[in-house]
Amino acid sequence: MKKKEDQIKEIKKYRRKYYDDYAVNYDKEWWNDEDAFDEFKGFKKLVHVQLNEIVLDIATGTGTFLIEMVKSGGIGYGIDQSPKMLDHLKQKVIQYKLEHRIKDVRVGVADQLPYRDQFFNWVTCIGMFEYYPLEYIKRVFDEIIRVLKPSGKCFVDIINPYNIKVEKMTWVFKYNLDDFERLIQSYGLKILIKNKAGYMLQYLLSRINSKKTVLN
Ligand SMILES: C[S@@+](CC[C@H](N)C(=O)[O-])C[C@H]1O[C@@H](n2cnc3c(N)ncnc32)[C@H](O)[C@@H]1O
């Protein structure tokens, strides 16, 4: 158990530095990547935020997806453990004059969300799960479920373990899909849509009840 704990701590530390260093090039490279563009299209197809719905984007990075949700009428909150990635998001908020729609952008981790219970209509977490073992994802879902309204929706993505492009990616976690989907369902989340996008799988989820069932 201690080993797993240490592993998660190490990954967080490594990824924080990695994204702080990469922040300046992140957006430029992202939009040149065909797979990332596919992911963006999938997101647009699945996530329909209504006017004044409150949205939280976990691991928001430079805020590509947070900004989209806010442009659709959402009131935005973003959290990420890399201060440098968030600096770029903050610049974009000013550039697009979205200060009145983005309420809070802060440095923090996905497994300790500094928000009230049942506060959000939407919680998204994009491009983060692949860095962590499922044990960590459970903690993130504990928090997602806590802050999501009973009528709320959630959008997350994971690596598609069947995509040929991920075969050589040794630095990402490729979950067994049955395990991942059982985990989702144990939180009383229903899979509304599952979508292949680039080498990721995107999940649109809704709450069906507020109780977590115990996984064996
Ligand atoms: C691939 S980027 C995705 C950024 C954004 N969601 C997007 O799709 O453009 C991964 C992001 O996850 C953040 N991150 C990694 N581990 C995290 C954690 N445990 N808690 C919060 N943010 C984390 C990184 O700092 C980075 O900004």
Ligand as a Chemical Component Dictionary entry (heavy atoms), coordinates in Angstrom:
data_LIG
# 
_chem_comp.id                   LIG 
_chem_comp.type                 NON-POLYMER 
_chem_comp.pdbx_formal_charge   0 
_chem_comp.three_letter_code    LIG 
# 
loop_
_chem_comp_atom.comp_id 
_chem_comp_atom.atom_id 
_chem_comp_atom.alt_atom_id 
_chem_comp_atom.type_symbol 
_chem_comp_atom.charge 
_chem_comp_atom.model_Cartn_x 
_chem_comp_atom.model_Cartn_y 
_chem_comp_atom.model_Cartn_z 
_chem_comp_atom.pdbx_ordinal 
LIG C1  C1  C 0  -2.364 16.536 -20.993 1  
LIG S1  S1  S 1  -2.588 17.929 -19.944 2  
LIG C2  C2  C 0  -4.336 18.210 -20.185 3  
LIG C3  C3  C 0  -4.742 19.647 -19.977 4  
LIG C4  C4  C 0  -6.189 19.951 -20.418 5  
LIG N1  N1  N 0  -7.145 19.169 -19.695 6  
LIG C5  C5  C 0  -6.303 19.676 -21.899 7  
LIG O1  O1  O 0  -6.858 18.627 -22.267 8  
LIG O2  O2  O -1 -5.807 20.492 -22.685 9  
LIG C6  C6  C 0  -2.593 17.188 -18.329 10 
LIG C7  C7  C 0  -2.824 18.190 -17.211 11 
LIG O3  O3  O 0  -3.062 17.469 -16.003 12 
LIG C8  C8  C 0  -2.484 18.192 -14.929 13 
LIG N2  N2  N 0  -2.343 17.254 -13.800 14 
LIG C9  C9  C 0  -1.610 16.119 -13.759 15 
LIG N3  N3  N 0  -1.816 15.490 -12.596 16 
LIG C10 C10 C 0  -2.694 16.235 -11.874 17 
LIG C11 C11 C 0  -3.301 16.086 -10.601 18 
LIG N4  N4  N 0  -3.048 15.025 -9.857  19 
LIG N5  N5  N 0  -4.163 17.026 -10.188 20 
LIG C12 C12 C 0  -4.419 18.129 -10.967 21 
LIG N6  N6  N 0  -3.877 18.325 -12.177 22 
LIG C13 C13 C 0  -3.029 17.377 -12.654 23 
LIG C14 C14 C 0  -1.180 18.691 -15.534 24 
LIG O4  O4  O 0  -0.618 19.729 -14.790 25 
LIG C15 C15 C 0  -1.628 19.096 -16.922 26 
LIG O5  O5  O 0  -2.023 20.437 -16.958 27 
# 
loop_
_chem_comp_bond.comp_id 
_chem_comp_bond.atom_id_1 
_chem_comp_bond.atom_id_2 
_chem_comp_bond.value_order 
_chem_comp_bond.pdbx_ordinal 
LIG C1  S1  SING 1  
LIG S1  C2  SING 2  
LIG S1  C6  SING 3  
LIG C2  C3  SING 4  
LIG C3  C4  SING 5  
LIG C4  N1  SING 6  
LIG C4  C5  SING 7  
LIG C5  O1  DOUB 8  
LIG C5  O2  SING 9  
LIG C6  C7  SING 10 
LIG C7  O3  SING 11 
LIG C7  C15 SING 12 
LIG O3  C8  SING 13 
LIG C8  N2  SING 14 
LIG C8  C14 SING 15 
LIG N2  C9  SING 16 
LIG N2  C13 SING 17 
LIG C9  N3  DOUB 18 
LIG N3  C10 SING 19 
LIG C10 C11 SING 20 
LIG C10 C13 DOUB 21 
LIG C11 N4  SING 22 
LIG C11 N5  DOUB 23 
LIG N5  C12 SING 24 
LIG C12 N6  DOUB 25 
LIG N6  C13 SING 26 
LIG C14 O4  SING 27 
LIG C14 C15 SING 28 
LIG C15 O5  SING 29 
# 
